[in-house]
Amino acid sequence: MKYEADGVQRLNKVVRGIFYRHIPFSKQVRDKVAKTPAFAEIHNRFINIRNRKYTEIENRYKKYLNALGSLPDPLRENLEFFRV
């Protein structure tokens, strides 16, 4: 993964996709490698899945909003994890 994060392709396309989905890079590394053609399609798919999941969780958590309109800390942290 060290080489992939630096933009050097050492893994095949299938393994690269699995790693990108299930072991995502940090935001800075994702932004850097998203510009390379090897990661462009995987990155777009990752963004779409994350946005869909964020919307789903946001709608699910609306019933847990308190009177001030904020979520409990564990729910808010979980929601922030899925924000891209």
PyMOL Python script that loads the backbone (N, CA, C, O; Angstrom):
from pymol import cmd

cmd.read_pdbstr("""\
ATOM      1  N   MET A   1       0.819  -1.185   0.000  1.00  0.00           N
ATOM      2  CA  MET A   1       0.000   0.000   0.000  1.00  0.00           C
ATOM      3  C   MET A   1       0.870   1.258   0.000  1.00  0.00           C
ATOM      4  O   MET A   1       0.449   2.309  -0.484  1.00  0.00           O
ATOM      5  N   LYS A   2       2.065   1.147   0.537  1.00  0.00           N
ATOM      6  CA  LYS A   2       2.959   2.305   0.559  1.00  0.00           C
ATOM      7  C   LYS A   2       3.253   2.779  -0.858  1.00  0.00           C
ATOM      8  O   LYS A   2       3.234   3.979  -1.133  1.00  0.00           O
ATOM      9  N   TYR A   3       3.521   1.843  -1.747  1.00  0.00           N
ATOM     10  CA  TYR A   3       3.812   2.205  -3.136  1.00  0.00           C
ATOM     11  C   TYR A   3       2.580   2.771  -3.832  1.00  0.00           C
ATOM     12  O   TYR A   3       2.673   3.744  -4.581  1.00  0.00           O
ATOM     13  N   GLU A   4       1.436   2.162  -3.584  1.00  0.00           N
ATOM     14  CA  GLU A   4       0.196   2.627  -4.209  1.00  0.00           C
ATOM     15  C   GLU A   4      -0.133   4.051  -3.755  1.00  0.00           C
ATOM     16  O   GLU A   4      -0.593   4.866  -4.555  1.00  0.00           O
ATOM     17  N   ALA A   5       0.101   4.349  -2.487  1.00  0.00           N
ATOM     18  CA  ALA A   5      -0.166   5.700  -1.981  1.00  0.00           C
ATOM     19  C   ALA A   5       0.759   6.724  -2.624  1.00  0.00           C
ATOM     20  O   ALA A   5       0.399   7.892  -2.765  1.00  0.00           O
ATOM     21  N   ASP A   6       1.950   6.285  -3.014  1.00  0.00           N
ATOM     22  CA  ASP A   6       2.894   7.183  -3.684  1.00  0.00           C
ATOM     23  C   ASP A   6       2.651   7.260  -5.180  1.00  0.00           C
ATOM     24  O   ASP A   6       3.310   8.037  -5.871  1.00  0.00           O
ATOM     25  N   GLY A   7       1.716   6.469  -5.694  1.00  0.00           N
ATOM     26  CA  GLY A   7       1.388   6.511  -7.113  1.00  0.00           C
ATOM     27  C   GLY A   7       2.105   5.468  -7.944  1.00  0.00           C
ATOM     28  O   GLY A   7       1.958   5.451  -9.166  1.00  0.00           O
ATOM     29  N   VAL A   8       2.885   4.589  -7.306  1.00  0.00           N
ATOM     30  CA  VAL A   8       3.584   3.520  -8.013  1.00  0.00           C
ATOM     31  C   VAL A   8       2.675   2.293  -7.997  1.00  0.00           C
ATOM     32  O   VAL A   8       2.283   1.812  -6.934  1.00  0.00           O
ATOM     33  N   GLN A   9       2.346   1.797  -9.183  1.00  0.00           N
ATOM     34  CA  GLN A   9       1.414   0.676  -9.268  1.00  0.00           C
ATOM     35  C   GLN A   9       2.150  -0.638  -9.074  1.00  0.00           C
ATOM     36  O   GLN A   9       2.982  -1.023  -9.895  1.00  0.00           O
ATOM     37  N   ARG A  10       1.840  -1.319  -7.990  1.00  0.00           N
ATOM     38  CA  ARG A  10       2.414  -2.630  -7.703  1.00  0.00           C
ATOM     39  C   ARG A  10       1.344  -3.717  -7.659  1.00  0.00           C
ATOM     40  O   ARG A  10       1.657  -4.904  -7.760  1.00  0.00           O
ATOM     41  N   LEU A  11       0.094  -3.317  -7.509  1.00  0.00           N
ATOM     42  CA  LEU A  11      -1.001  -4.272  -7.387  1.00  0.00           C
ATOM     43  C   LEU A  11      -1.825  -4.291  -8.665  1.00  0.00           C
ATOM     44  O   LEU A  11      -1.839  -3.325  -9.428  1.00  0.00           O
ATOM     45  N   ASN A  12      -2.520  -5.422  -8.888  1.00  0.00           N
ATOM     46  CA  ASN A  12      -3.385  -5.458 -10.060  1.00  0.00           C
ATOM     47  C   ASN A  12      -4.689  -4.716  -9.768  1.00  0.00           C
ATOM     48  O   ASN A  12      -4.943  -4.325  -8.629  1.00  0.00           O
ATOM     49  N   LYS A  13      -5.498  -4.529 -10.780  1.00  0.00           N
ATOM     50  CA  LYS A  13      -6.694  -3.688 -10.693  1.00  0.00           C
ATOM     51  C   LYS A  13      -7.693  -4.208  -9.659  1.00  0.00           C
ATOM     52  O   LYS A  13      -8.300  -3.420  -8.933  1.00  0.00           O
ATOM     53  N   VAL A  14      -7.864  -5.515  -9.591  1.00  0.00           N
ATOM     54  CA  VAL A  14      -8.840  -6.099  -8.673  1.00  0.00           C
ATOM     55  C   VAL A  14      -8.423  -5.860  -7.223  1.00  0.00           C
ATOM     56  O   VAL A  14      -9.233  -5.423  -6.405  1.00  0.00           O
ATOM     57  N   VAL A  15      -7.178  -6.142  -6.909  1.00  0.00           N
ATOM     58  CA  VAL A  15      -6.679  -5.962  -5.545  1.00  0.00           C
ATOM     59  C   VAL A  15      -6.692  -4.484  -5.171  1.00  0.00           C
ATOM     60  O   VAL A  15      -7.029  -4.132  -4.040  1.00  0.00           O
ATOM     61  N   ARG A  16      -6.333  -3.632  -6.104  1.00  0.00           N
ATOM     62  CA  ARG A  16      -6.338  -2.189  -5.859  1.00  0.00           C
ATOM     63  C   ARG A  16      -7.750  -1.719  -5.505  1.00  0.00           C
ATOM     64  O   ARG A  16      -7.921  -0.902  -4.600  1.00  0.00           O
ATOM     65  N   GLY A  17      -8.756  -2.224  -6.208  1.00  0.00           N
ATOM     66  CA  GLY A  17     -10.141  -1.857  -5.921  1.00  0.00           C
ATOM     67  C   GLY A  17     -10.606  -2.346  -4.563  1.00  0.00           C
ATOM     68  O   GLY A  17     -11.290  -1.622  -3.839  1.00  0.00           O
ATOM     69  N   ILE A  18     -10.239  -3.571  -4.213  1.00  0.00           N
ATOM     70  CA  ILE A  18     -10.616  -4.119  -2.908  1.00  0.00           C
ATOM     71  C   ILE A  18      -9.984  -3.301  -1.794  1.00  0.00           C
ATOM     72  O   ILE A  18     -10.658  -2.933  -0.831  1.00  0.00           O
ATOM     73  N   PHE A  19      -8.705  -3.019  -1.918  1.00  0.00           N
ATOM     74  CA  PHE A  19      -8.023  -2.224  -0.895  1.00  0.00           C
ATOM     75  C   PHE A  19      -8.614  -0.830  -0.793  1.00  0.00           C
ATOM     76  O   PHE A  19      -8.789  -0.317   0.312  1.00  0.00           O
ATOM     77  N   TYR A  20      -8.920  -0.214  -1.907  1.00  0.00           N
ATOM     78  CA  TYR A  20      -9.436   1.162  -1.893  1.00  0.00           C
ATOM     79  C   TYR A  20     -10.802   1.232  -1.229  1.00  0.00           C
ATOM     80  O   TYR A  20     -11.114   2.205  -0.542  1.00  0.00           O
ATOM     81  N   ARG A  21     -11.622   0.197  -1.434  1.00  0.00           N
ATOM     82  CA  ARG A  21     -12.958   0.188  -0.833  1.00  0.00           C
ATOM     83  C   ARG A  21     -12.930  -0.171   0.642  1.00  0.00           C
ATOM     84  O   ARG A  21     -13.611   0.468   1.444  1.00  0.00           O
ATOM     85  N   HIS A  22     -12.157  -1.179   1.013  1.00  0.00           N
ATOM     86  CA  HIS A  22     -12.222  -1.716   2.366  1.00  0.00           C
ATOM     87  C   HIS A  22     -11.143  -1.185   3.301  1.00  0.00           C
ATOM     88  O   HIS A  22     -11.302  -1.252   4.520  1.00  0.00           O
ATOM     89  N   ILE A  23     -10.058  -0.665   2.762  1.00  0.00           N
ATOM     90  CA  ILE A  23      -8.993  -0.063   3.568  1.00  0.00           C
ATOM     91  C   ILE A  23      -8.683   1.289   2.936  1.00  0.00           C
ATOM     92  O   ILE A  23      -7.628   1.456   2.323  1.00  0.00           O
ATOM     93  N   PRO A  24      -9.582   2.250   3.076  1.00  0.00           N
ATOM     94  CA  PRO A  24      -9.390   3.518   2.361  1.00  0.00           C
ATOM     95  C   PRO A  24      -8.183   4.297   2.876  1.00  0.00           C
ATOM     96  O   PRO A  24      -7.849   4.255   4.060  1.00  0.00           O
ATOM     97  N   PHE A  25      -7.546   5.006   1.956  1.00  0.00           N
ATOM     98  CA  PHE A  25      -6.444   5.888   2.306  1.00  0.00           C
ATOM     99  C   PHE A  25      -6.978   7.066   3.108  1.00  0.00           C
ATOM    100  O   PHE A  25      -8.188   7.277   3.186  1.00  0.00           O
ATOM    101  N   SER A  26      -6.077   7.822   3.698  1.00  0.00           N
ATOM    102  CA  SER A  26      -6.484   9.065   4.358  1.00  0.00           C
ATOM    103  C   SER A  26      -6.978  10.042   3.288  1.00  0.00           C
ATOM    104  O   SER A  26      -6.727   9.847   2.099  1.00  0.00           O
ATOM    105  N   LYS A  27      -7.665  11.068   3.709  1.00  0.00           N
ATOM    106  CA  LYS A  27      -8.258  12.029   2.767  1.00  0.00           C
ATOM    107  C   LYS A  27      -7.204  12.663   1.864  1.00  0.00           C
ATOM    108  O   LYS A  27      -7.440  12.825   0.667  1.00  0.00           O
ATOM    109  N   GLN A  28      -6.045  13.024   2.417  1.00  0.00           N
ATOM    110  CA  GLN A  28      -4.995  13.655   1.621  1.00  0.00           C
ATOM    111  C   GLN A  28      -4.469  12.703   0.551  1.00  0.00           C
ATOM    112  O   GLN A  28      -4.266  13.105  -0.595  1.00  0.00           O
ATOM    113  N   VAL A  29      -4.250  11.451   0.920  1.00  0.00           N
ATOM    114  CA  VAL A  29      -3.737  10.464  -0.041  1.00  0.00           C
ATOM    115  C   VAL A  29      -4.798  10.159  -1.085  1.00  0.00           C
ATOM    116  O   VAL A  29      -4.479  10.029  -2.267  1.00  0.00           O
ATOM    117  N   ARG A  30      -6.065  10.042  -0.665  1.00  0.00           N
ATOM    118  CA  ARG A  30      -7.144   9.788  -1.629  1.00  0.00           C
ATOM    119  C   ARG A  30      -7.220  10.892  -2.660  1.00  0.00           C
ATOM    120  O   ARG A  30      -7.377  10.619  -3.850  1.00  0.00           O
ATOM    121  N   ASP A  31      -7.112  12.138  -2.224  1.00  0.00           N
ATOM    122  CA  ASP A  31      -7.168  13.259  -3.168  1.00  0.00           C
ATOM    123  C   ASP A  31      -5.997  13.225  -4.138  1.00  0.00           C
ATOM    124  O   ASP A  31      -6.146  13.575  -5.309  1.00  0.00           O
ATOM    125  N   LYS A  32      -4.830  12.802  -3.653  1.00  0.00           N
ATOM    126  CA  LYS A  32      -3.643  12.759  -4.506  1.00  0.00           C
ATOM    127  C   LYS A  32      -3.740  11.641  -5.547  1.00  0.00           C
ATOM    128  O   LYS A  32      -3.475  11.866  -6.728  1.00  0.00           O
ATOM    129  N   VAL A  33      -4.120  10.434  -5.109  1.00  0.00           N
ATOM    130  CA  VAL A  33      -4.152   9.307  -6.046  1.00  0.00           C
ATOM    131  C   VAL A  33      -5.392   9.322  -6.932  1.00  0.00           C
ATOM    132  O   VAL A  33      -5.419   8.633  -7.952  1.00  0.00           O
ATOM    133  N   ALA A  34      -6.421  10.089  -6.572  1.00  0.00           N
ATOM    134  CA  ALA A  34      -7.631  10.155  -7.401  1.00  0.00           C
ATOM    135  C   ALA A  34      -7.342  10.777  -8.755  1.00  0.00           C
ATOM    136  O   ALA A  34      -8.090  10.566  -9.710  1.00  0.00           O
ATOM    137  N   LYS A  35      -6.269  11.536  -8.844  1.00  0.00           N
ATOM    138  CA  LYS A  35      -5.910  12.192 -10.102  1.00  0.00           C
ATOM    139  C   LYS A  35      -5.230  11.242 -11.078  1.00  0.00           C
ATOM    140  O   LYS A  35      -5.106  11.557 -12.261  1.00  0.00           O
ATOM    141  N   THR A  36      -4.789  10.086 -10.599  1.00  0.00           N
ATOM    142  CA  THR A  36      -4.132   9.128 -11.486  1.00  0.00           C
ATOM    143  C   THR A  36      -5.192   8.277 -12.178  1.00  0.00           C
ATOM    144  O   THR A  36      -6.219   7.964 -11.576  1.00  0.00           O
ATOM    145  N   PRO A  37      -4.959   7.903 -13.421  1.00  0.00           N
ATOM    146  CA  PRO A  37      -5.955   7.113 -14.158  1.00  0.00           C
ATOM    147  C   PRO A  37      -6.265   5.757 -13.517  1.00  0.00           C
ATOM    148  O   PRO A  37      -7.381   5.254 -13.652  1.00  0.00           O
ATOM    149  N   ALA A  38      -5.296   5.167 -12.826  1.00  0.00           N
ATOM    150  CA  ALA A  38      -5.515   3.857 -12.218  1.00  0.00           C
ATOM    151  C   ALA A  38      -6.547   3.925 -11.093  1.00  0.00           C
ATOM    152  O   ALA A  38      -7.225   2.936 -10.817  1.00  0.00           O
ATOM    153  N   PHE A  39      -6.670   5.071 -10.449  1.00  0.00           N
ATOM    154  CA  PHE A  39      -7.580   5.210  -9.320  1.00  0.00           C
ATOM    155  C   PHE A  39      -8.819   6.040  -9.631  1.00  0.00           C
ATOM    156  O   PHE A  39      -9.699   6.142  -8.777  1.00  0.00           O
ATOM    157  N   ALA A  40      -8.923   6.627 -10.798  1.00  0.00           N
ATOM    158  CA  ALA A  40     -10.026   7.548 -11.093  1.00  0.00           C
ATOM    159  C   ALA A  40     -11.387   6.862 -10.986  1.00  0.00           C
ATOM    160  O   ALA A  40     -12.281   7.370 -10.308  1.00  0.00           O
ATOM    161  N   GLU A  41     -11.554   5.728 -11.638  1.00  0.00           N
ATOM    162  CA  GLU A  41     -12.840   5.026 -11.602  1.00  0.00           C
ATOM    163  C   GLU A  41     -13.140   4.498 -10.203  1.00  0.00           C
ATOM    164  O   GLU A  41     -14.273   4.594  -9.731  1.00  0.00           O
ATOM    165  N   ILE A  42     -12.136   3.944  -9.545  1.00  0.00           N
ATOM    166  CA  ILE A  42     -12.322   3.420  -8.191  1.00  0.00           C
ATOM    167  C   ILE A  42     -12.706   4.551  -7.246  1.00  0.00           C
ATOM    168  O   ILE A  42     -13.567   4.381  -6.382  1.00  0.00           O
ATOM    169  N   HIS A  43     -12.065   5.707  -7.412  1.00  0.00           N
ATOM    170  CA  HIS A  43     -12.351   6.856  -6.546  1.00  0.00           C
ATOM    171  C   HIS A  43     -13.778   7.361  -6.763  1.00  0.00           C
ATOM    172  O   HIS A  43     -14.476   7.659  -5.794  1.00  0.00           O
ATOM    173  N   ASN A  44     -14.215   7.460  -8.002  1.00  0.00           N
ATOM    174  CA  ASN A  44     -15.591   7.901  -8.275  1.00  0.00           C
ATOM    175  C   ASN A  44     -16.607   6.955  -7.659  1.00  0.00           C
ATOM    176  O   ASN A  44     -17.599   7.395  -7.077  1.00  0.00           O
ATOM    177  N   ARG A  45     -16.364   5.672  -7.786  1.00  0.00           N
ATOM    178  CA  ARG A  45     -17.261   4.682  -7.201  1.00  0.00           C
ATOM    179  C   ARG A  45     -17.262   4.797  -5.671  1.00  0.00           C
ATOM    180  O   ARG A  45     -18.316   4.717  -5.039  1.00  0.00           O
ATOM    181  N   PHE A  46     -16.084   4.982  -5.086  1.00  0.00           N
ATOM    182  CA  PHE A  46     -15.955   5.139  -3.639  1.00  0.00           C
ATOM    183  C   PHE A  46     -16.742   6.358  -3.153  1.00  0.00           C
ATOM    184  O   PHE A  46     -17.453   6.281  -2.152  1.00  0.00           O
ATOM    185  N   ILE A  47     -16.613   7.473  -3.858  1.00  0.00           N
ATOM    186  CA  ILE A  47     -17.321   8.703  -3.488  1.00  0.00           C
ATOM    187  C   ILE A  47     -18.832   8.493  -3.574  1.00  0.00           C
ATOM    188  O   ILE A  47     -19.564   8.918  -2.681  1.00  0.00           O
ATOM    189  N   ASN A  48     -19.302   7.847  -4.631  1.00  0.00           N
ATOM    190  CA  ASN A  48     -20.742   7.609  -4.788  1.00  0.00           C
ATOM    191  C   ASN A  48     -21.287   6.717  -3.680  1.00  0.00           C
ATOM    192  O   ASN A  48     -22.357   6.987  -3.134  1.00  0.00           O
ATOM    193  N   ILE A  49     -20.560   5.662  -3.348  1.00  0.00           N
ATOM    194  CA  ILE A  49     -21.002   4.745  -2.296  1.00  0.00           C
ATOM    195  C   ILE A  49     -21.019   5.451  -0.951  1.00  0.00           C
ATOM    196  O   ILE A  49     -21.965   5.302  -0.179  1.00  0.00           O
ATOM    197  N   ARG A  50     -19.967   6.223  -0.669  1.00  0.00           N
ATOM    198  CA  ARG A  50     -19.899   6.951   0.604  1.00  0.00           C
ATOM    199  C   ARG A  50     -21.016   7.982   0.713  1.00  0.00           C
ATOM    200  O   ARG A  50     -21.619   8.119   1.778  1.00  0.00           O
ATOM    201  N   ASN A  51     -21.303   8.706  -0.360  1.00  0.00           N
ATOM    202  CA  ASN A  51     -22.386   9.699  -0.326  1.00  0.00           C
ATOM    203  C   ASN A  51     -23.740   9.033  -0.111  1.00  0.00           C
ATOM    204  O   ASN A  51     -24.576   9.543   0.635  1.00  0.00           O
ATOM    205  N   ARG A  52     -23.952   7.902  -0.758  1.00  0.00           N
ATOM    206  CA  ARG A  52     -25.207   7.169  -0.589  1.00  0.00           C
ATOM    207  C   ARG A  52     -25.351   6.689   0.858  1.00  0.00           C
ATOM    208  O   ARG A  52     -26.423   6.800   1.452  1.00  0.00           O
ATOM    209  N   LYS A  53     -24.266   6.159   1.415  1.00  0.00           N
ATOM    210  CA  LYS A  53     -24.285   5.672   2.793  1.00  0.00           C
ATOM    211  C   LYS A  53     -24.491   6.828   3.774  1.00  0.00           C
ATOM    212  O   LYS A  53     -25.217   6.685   4.758  1.00  0.00           O
ATOM    213  N   TYR A  54     -23.854   7.975   3.509  1.00  0.00           N
ATOM    214  CA  TYR A  54     -24.012   9.149   4.371  1.00  0.00           C
ATOM    215  C   TYR A  54     -25.468   9.605   4.402  1.00  0.00           C
ATOM    216  O   TYR A  54     -26.012   9.888   5.470  1.00  0.00           O
ATOM    217  N   THR A  55     -26.094   9.676   3.237  1.00  0.00           N
ATOM    218  CA  THR A  55     -27.495  10.094   3.166  1.00  0.00           C
ATOM    219  C   THR A  55     -28.395   9.105   3.894  1.00  0.00           C
ATOM    220  O   THR A  55     -29.324   9.502   4.598  1.00  0.00           O
ATOM    221  N   GLU A  56     -28.117   7.822   3.724  1.00  0.00           N
ATOM    222  CA  GLU A  56     -28.910   6.791   4.389  1.00  0.00           C
ATOM    223  C   GLU A  56     -28.803   6.915   5.908  1.00  0.00           C
ATOM    224  O   GLU A  56     -29.814   6.867   6.609  1.00  0.00           O
ATOM    225  N   ILE A  57     -27.595   7.073   6.411  1.00  0.00           N
ATOM    226  CA  ILE A  57     -27.395   7.179   7.859  1.00  0.00           C
ATOM    227  C   ILE A  57     -27.963   8.490   8.387  1.00  0.00           C
ATOM    228  O   ILE A  57     -28.546   8.523   9.471  1.00  0.00           O
ATOM    229  N   GLU A  58     -27.798   9.562   7.633  1.00  0.00           N
ATOM    230  CA  GLU A  58     -28.332  10.860   8.052  1.00  0.00           C
ATOM    231  C   GLU A  58     -29.850  10.785   8.215  1.00  0.00           C
ATOM    232  O   GLU A  58     -30.394  11.302   9.190  1.00  0.00           O
ATOM    233  N   ASN A  59     -30.525  10.154   7.277  1.00  0.00           N
ATOM    234  CA  ASN A  59     -31.978  10.001   7.371  1.00  0.00           C
ATOM    235  C   ASN A  59     -32.369   9.106   8.544  1.00  0.00           C
ATOM    236  O   ASN A  59     -33.380   9.349   9.202  1.00  0.00           O
ATOM    237  N   ARG A  60     -31.583   8.088   8.800  1.00  0.00           N
ATOM    238  CA  ARG A  60     -31.865   7.175   9.899  1.00  0.00           C
ATOM    239  C   ARG A  60     -31.671   7.865  11.252  1.00  0.00           C
ATOM    240  O   ARG A  60     -32.397   7.575  12.202  1.00  0.00           O
ATOM    241  N   TYR A  61     -30.704   8.767  11.345  1.00  0.00           N
ATOM    242  CA  TYR A  61     -30.383   9.430  12.608  1.00  0.00           C
ATOM    243  C   TYR A  61     -31.263  10.639  12.903  1.00  0.00           C
ATOM    244  O   TYR A  61     -31.178  11.193  13.999  1.00  0.00           O
ATOM    245  N   LYS A  62     -32.095  11.063  11.974  1.00  0.00           N
ATOM    246  CA  LYS A  62     -32.941  12.244  12.206  1.00  0.00           C
ATOM    247  C   LYS A  62     -33.849  12.063  13.415  1.00  0.00           C
ATOM    248  O   LYS A  62     -34.171  13.040  14.091  1.00  0.00           O
ATOM    249  N   LYS A  63     -34.264  10.843  13.699  1.00  0.00           N
ATOM    250  CA  LYS A  63     -35.156  10.617  14.838  1.00  0.00           C
ATOM    251  C   LYS A  63     -34.431  10.732  16.175  1.00  0.00           C
ATOM    252  O   LYS A  63     -35.075  10.783  17.223  1.00  0.00           O
ATOM    253  N   TYR A  64     -33.076  10.774  16.151  1.00  0.00           N
ATOM    254  CA  TYR A  64     -32.305  10.884  17.384  1.00  0.00           C
ATOM    255  C   TYR A  64     -31.852  12.313  17.681  1.00  0.00           C
ATOM    256  O   TYR A  64     -31.114  12.536  18.641  1.00  0.00           O
ATOM    257  N   LEU A  65     -32.277  13.272  16.881  1.00  0.00           N
ATOM    258  CA  LEU A  65     -31.925  14.667  17.138  1.00  0.00           C
ATOM    259  C   LEU A  65     -32.572  15.131  18.437  1.00  0.00           C
ATOM    260  O   LEU A  65     -33.730  14.814  18.710  1.00  0.00           O
ATOM    261  N   ASN A  66     -31.819  15.884  19.236  1.00  0.00           N
ATOM    262  CA  ASN A  66     -32.395  16.408  20.472  1.00  0.00           C
ATOM    263  C   ASN A  66     -33.105  17.729  20.190  1.00  0.00           C
ATOM    264  O   ASN A  66     -33.235  18.126  19.032  1.00  0.00           O
ATOM    265  N   ALA A  67     -33.562  18.409  21.233  1.00  0.00           N
ATOM    266  CA  ALA A  67     -34.332  19.644  21.069  1.00  0.00           C
ATOM    267  C   ALA A  67     -33.514  20.746  20.404  1.00  0.00           C
ATOM    268  O   ALA A  67     -34.075  21.611  19.730  1.00  0.00           O
ATOM    269  N   LEU A  68     -32.199  20.724  20.586  1.00  0.00           N
ATOM    270  CA  LEU A  68     -31.333  21.737  19.978  1.00  0.00           C
ATOM    271  C   LEU A  68     -30.960  21.402  18.540  1.00  0.00           C
ATOM    272  O   LEU A  68     -30.342  22.213  17.851  1.00  0.00           O
ATOM    273  N   GLY A  69     -31.330  20.224  18.092  1.00  0.00           N
ATOM    274  CA  GLY A  69     -31.044  19.833  16.715  1.00  0.00           C
ATOM    275  C   GLY A  69     -29.687  19.192  16.522  1.00  0.00           C
ATOM    276  O   GLY A  69     -29.168  19.177  15.407  1.00  0.00           O
ATOM    277  N   SER A  70     -29.094  18.657  17.598  1.00  0.00           N
ATOM    278  CA  SER A  70     -27.790  18.004  17.459  1.00  0.00           C
ATOM    279  C   SER A  70     -27.904  16.532  17.841  1.00  0.00           C
ATOM    280  O   SER A  70     -28.787  16.130  18.599  1.00  0.00           O
ATOM    281  N   LEU A  71     -26.996  15.752  17.301  1.00  0.00           N
ATOM    282  CA  LEU A  71     -26.964  14.318  17.556  1.00  0.00           C
ATOM    283  C   LEU A  71     -26.093  14.016  18.770  1.00  0.00           C
ATOM    284  O   LEU A  71     -25.218  14.812  19.113  1.00  0.00           O
ATOM    285  N   PRO A  72     -26.318  12.872  19.428  1.00  0.00           N
ATOM    286  CA  PRO A  72     -25.378  12.434  20.464  1.00  0.00           C
ATOM    287  C   PRO A  72     -23.992  12.204  19.846  1.00  0.00           C
ATOM    288  O   PRO A  72     -23.882  11.907  18.656  1.00  0.00           O
ATOM    289  N   ASP A  73     -22.956  12.338  20.644  1.00  0.00           N
ATOM    290  CA  ASP A  73     -21.581  12.276  20.141  1.00  0.00           C
ATOM    291  C   ASP A  73     -21.251  11.006  19.355  1.00  0.00           C
ATOM    292  O   ASP A  73     -20.676  11.116  18.272  1.00  0.00           O
ATOM    293  N   PRO A  74     -21.585   9.803  19.844  1.00  0.00           N
ATOM    294  CA  PRO A  74     -21.231   8.604  19.049  1.00  0.00           C
ATOM    295  C   PRO A  74     -21.895   8.581  17.673  1.00  0.00           C
ATOM    296  O   PRO A  74     -21.279   8.160  16.694  1.00  0.00           O
ATOM    297  N   LEU A  75     -23.137   9.027  17.596  1.00  0.00           N
ATOM    298  CA  LEU A  75     -23.835   9.040  16.309  1.00  0.00           C
ATOM    299  C   LEU A  75     -23.244  10.096  15.386  1.00  0.00           C
ATOM    300  O   LEU A  75     -23.098   9.865  14.185  1.00  0.00           O
ATOM    301  N   ARG A  76     -22.906  11.249  15.941  1.00  0.00           N
ATOM    302  CA  ARG A  76     -22.313  12.323  15.138  1.00  0.00           C
ATOM    303  C   ARG A  76     -20.953  11.892  14.589  1.00  0.00           C
ATOM    304  O   ARG A  76     -20.635  12.167  13.432  1.00  0.00           O
ATOM    305  N   GLU A  77     -20.148  11.214  15.420  1.00  0.00           N
ATOM    306  CA  GLU A  77     -18.841  10.737  14.963  1.00  0.00           C
ATOM    307  C   GLU A  77     -18.990   9.703  13.857  1.00  0.00           C
ATOM    308  O   GLU A  77     -18.225   9.706  12.893  1.00  0.00           O
ATOM    309  N   ASN A  78     -19.972   8.819  13.994  1.00  0.00           N
ATOM    310  CA  ASN A  78     -20.208   7.818  12.959  1.00  0.00           C
ATOM    311  C   ASN A  78     -20.647   8.480  11.662  1.00  0.00           C
ATOM    312  O   ASN A  78     -20.213   8.078  10.582  1.00  0.00           O
ATOM    313  N   LEU A  79     -21.492   9.477  11.755  1.00  0.00           N
ATOM    314  CA  LEU A  79     -21.958  10.194  10.572  1.00  0.00           C
ATOM    315  C   LEU A  79     -20.798  10.932   9.904  1.00  0.00           C
ATOM    316  O   LEU A  79     -20.713  10.960   8.677  1.00  0.00           O
ATOM    317  N   GLU A  80     -19.916  11.523  10.687  1.00  0.00           N
ATOM    318  CA  GLU A  80     -18.758  12.242  10.140  1.00  0.00           C
ATOM    319  C   GLU A  80     -17.788  11.298   9.439  1.00  0.00           C
ATOM    320  O   GLU A  80     -17.095  11.709   8.508  1.00  0.00           O
ATOM    321  N   PHE A  81     -17.727  10.046   9.867  1.00  0.00           N
ATOM    322  CA  PHE A  81     -16.851   9.063   9.224  1.00  0.00           C
ATOM    323  C   PHE A  81     -17.229   8.876   7.762  1.00  0.00           C
ATOM    324  O   PHE A  81     -16.353   8.696   6.917  1.00  0.00           O
ATOM    325  N   PHE A  82     -18.508   8.917   7.456  1.00  0.00           N
ATOM    326  CA  PHE A  82     -18.964   8.674   6.093  1.00  0.00           C
ATOM    327  C   PHE A  82     -18.990   9.924   5.233  1.00  0.00           C
ATOM    328  O   PHE A  82     -19.238   9.840   4.031  1.00  0.00           O
ATOM    329  N   ARG A  83     -18.737  11.085   5.830  1.00  0.00           N
ATOM    330  CA  ARG A  83     -18.686  12.320   5.034  1.00  0.00           C
ATOM    331  C   ARG A  83     -17.411  12.306   4.207  1.00  0.00           C
ATOM    332  O   ARG A  83     -16.324  12.050   4.724  1.00  0.00           O
ATOM    333  N   VAL A  84     -17.557  12.585   2.913  1.00  0.00           N
ATOM    334  CA  VAL A  84     -16.395  12.535   2.011  1.00  0.00           C
ATOM    335  C   VAL A  84     -15.800  13.897   1.844  1.00  0.00           C
ATOM    336  O   VAL A  84     -14.815  14.055   1.122  1.00  0.00           O
TER     337      VAL A  84
END
""", "prot")
cmd.dss("prot")
cmd.show_as("cartoon", "prot")
cmd.util.cbc("prot")
cmd.orient("prot")
